[in-house]
Amino acid sequence: MKFEVVTIFPEIFDSFLQGSLLGKAIDRGLIEVAFSDPRDFTADRHRTVDDTPFGGGDGMVLKPEPWVAAIEAAQARSPNAHRVALTPAGQPIRQADLRRLAQRESLVLVCGRYEGFDERILGYVDQQLSLGDFVLNGGEVPAMALIDGIARLIPEVIGNPGSLGEESHQDGLLEYPQYTRPREFRGAAVPEVLLGGDHQKVADWRTSQRLTRTLERRPELFRRHRLSERERQLFAMPAGRVYLALVHHPVYDKAQQLVTTALTNLDLHDIARSSRTFGLGGYFVITPITAQRQLAERIVGHWQSGHGAIHNPHRQQALSLVRVLPNVASMVEQLTENIGKKPLVVGTTARRRSGQVAADTLLTRLATDESAVILMGTGWGLADELLEQCDLVLTPIEGQSGYNHLSVRSATAILLDRLFGLRDQS
Ligand SMILES: C[S@@+](CC[C@H](N)C(=O)[O-])C[C@H]1O[C@@H](n2cnc3c(N)ncnc32)[C@H](O)[C@@H]1O
């Protein structure tokens, strides 16, 4: 693999390239690094590579002529090279990018400086990559990061290629915690399972640690990971420890009066189906009106054991999650008894209030063994007296339009998708 680095500061790379693994890889001819300095492609006495921005503004912009000439010189030496500009406005570098780039025969890495590139320079690269959502003084550190990350994927550069297999980001998850001697350090002991010599137990422990860690630290990565059958067995999905409650009292009506709303068949079915789809532990329908509870039981009964069960067994599965109770307090009491610990009571509202938390915060709490019950309000929303008793209140689901009147069924489905929905790999 040949790296062609376009930079006005090639000397920055000196000690980096003499470092242990890279230095050896260069000595063994596994990688090669060459430089193209835009200053060598200037015609003026000051070797000018930048100029003031058109339209005004601070700082200096990199001029197209010397930069494009430097890129073309690199390309003339390595005609099949894939050209990458390092810029904070590019796509953040991911392990999958490194894997793709490591397949190339050569790469041109263009390192900006000052206020960055004249936009026309970027017409001479194939891709723009960023080291992350922050701004550095130059593209050299990001280029070194790419060289370092790609080089270790090239066969023979790393002594033991097996060590790459279970690293963070290799398969979308973070790495499990690692330990070496001593067995105890300042009171912190190595987990017992790692000392027992049972390879299967170690592998299982590592798998569940990877999943827990990823969920806790990087929920967005967790949502892109489709659990294997084995992982499903080893890892108690947080959704199974989450319950939903559709609250018909105390809620507001549109005049902001406290009321009890009427049950709807649609809410019963649709929220049960969403709860089943996302793997929730249960779905409570809360109404203090006895006749309404009886009605709910009758509807559920029809789909559980009546004609509906024969007609549509999928619906039976969904509605089997439904429990009907008179109030939130009795539900929390029942859950506490069943789980053996009080669940987090989580409020939802379409309004902004102070102290609300994003869905990911709840998910992070669920990575440990917490359980939660999410209260969804009917009518014009859950009463403040109820929200004030909640352990957490989630931020509203909002679009950019300023209109915010989702049905409770839609809001529930969106929230569950935010929390537990599997995302496509990008
Ligand atoms: C000070 S930055 C210019 C930032 C530019 N004005 C902007 O807002 O996007 C100078 C150069 O450093 C490099 N650089 C800075 N932050 C970077 C990052 N996060 N990833 C990749 N390159 C970066 C780029 O090559 C950039 O052209």
Ligand as a Chemical Component Dictionary entry (heavy atoms), coordinates in Angstrom:
data_LIG
# 
_chem_comp.id                   LIG 
_chem_comp.type                 NON-POLYMER 
_chem_comp.pdbx_formal_charge   0 
_chem_comp.three_letter_code    LIG 
# 
loop_
_chem_comp_atom.comp_id 
_chem_comp_atom.atom_id 
_chem_comp_atom.alt_atom_id 
_chem_comp_atom.type_symbol 
_chem_comp_atom.charge 
_chem_comp_atom.model_Cartn_x 
_chem_comp_atom.model_Cartn_y 
_chem_comp_atom.model_Cartn_z 
_chem_comp_atom.pdbx_ordinal 
LIG C1  C1  C 0  -8.772  24.935 10.768 1  
LIG S1  S1  S 1  -9.220  23.642 9.711  2  
LIG C2  C2  C 0  -10.342 24.444 8.624  3  
LIG C3  C3  C 0  -11.760 24.266 9.036  4  
LIG C4  C4  C 0  -12.778 24.805 8.029  5  
LIG N1  N1  N 0  -12.769 26.236 8.023  6  
LIG C5  C5  C 0  -14.181 24.314 8.407  7  
LIG O1  O1  O 0  -14.854 24.974 9.185  8  
LIG O2  O2  O -1 -14.560 23.221 7.926  9  
LIG C6  C6  C 0  -7.789  23.433 8.692  10 
LIG C7  C7  C 0  -7.645  22.068 8.092  11 
LIG O3  O3  O 0  -7.455  21.105 9.112  12 
LIG C8  C8  C 0  -7.960  19.859 8.711  13 
LIG N2  N2  N 0  -8.938  19.396 9.721  14 
LIG C9  C9  C 0  -9.362  20.102 10.799 15 
LIG N3  N3  N 0  -10.225 19.389 11.521 16 
LIG C10 C10 C 0  -10.356 18.208 10.906 17 
LIG C11 C11 C 0  -11.128 17.028 11.155 18 
LIG N4  N4  N 0  -11.947 16.926 12.195 19 
LIG N5  N5  N 0  -11.011 15.967 10.295 20 
LIG C12 C12 C 0  -10.222 16.068 9.216  21 
LIG N6  N6  N 0  -9.491  17.152 8.915  22 
LIG C13 C13 C 0  -9.548  18.189 9.751  23 
LIG C14 C14 C 0  -8.572  20.048 7.350  24 
LIG O4  O4  O 0  -7.668  19.576 6.380  25 
LIG C15 C15 C 0  -8.797  21.540 7.278  26 
LIG O5  O5  O 0  -8.787  21.996 5.947  27 
# 
loop_
_chem_comp_bond.comp_id 
_chem_comp_bond.atom_id_1 
_chem_comp_bond.atom_id_2 
_chem_comp_bond.value_order 
_chem_comp_bond.pdbx_ordinal 
LIG C1  S1  SING 1  
LIG S1  C2  SING 2  
LIG S1  C6  SING 3  
LIG C2  C3  SING 4  
LIG C3  C4  SING 5  
LIG C4  N1  SING 6  
LIG C4  C5  SING 7  
LIG C5  O1  DOUB 8  
LIG C5  O2  SING 9  
LIG C6  C7  SING 10 
LIG C7  O3  SING 11 
LIG C7  C15 SING 12 
LIG O3  C8  SING 13 
LIG C8  N2  SING 14 
LIG C8  C14 SING 15 
LIG N2  C9  SING 16 
LIG N2  C13 SING 17 
LIG C9  N3  DOUB 18 
LIG N3  C10 SING 19 
LIG C10 C11 SING 20 
LIG C10 C13 DOUB 21 
LIG C11 N4  SING 22 
LIG C11 N5  DOUB 23 
LIG N5  C12 SING 24 
LIG C12 N6  DOUB 25 
LIG N6  C13 SING 26 
LIG C14 O4  SING 27 
LIG C14 C15 SING 28 
LIG C15 O5  SING 29 
# 
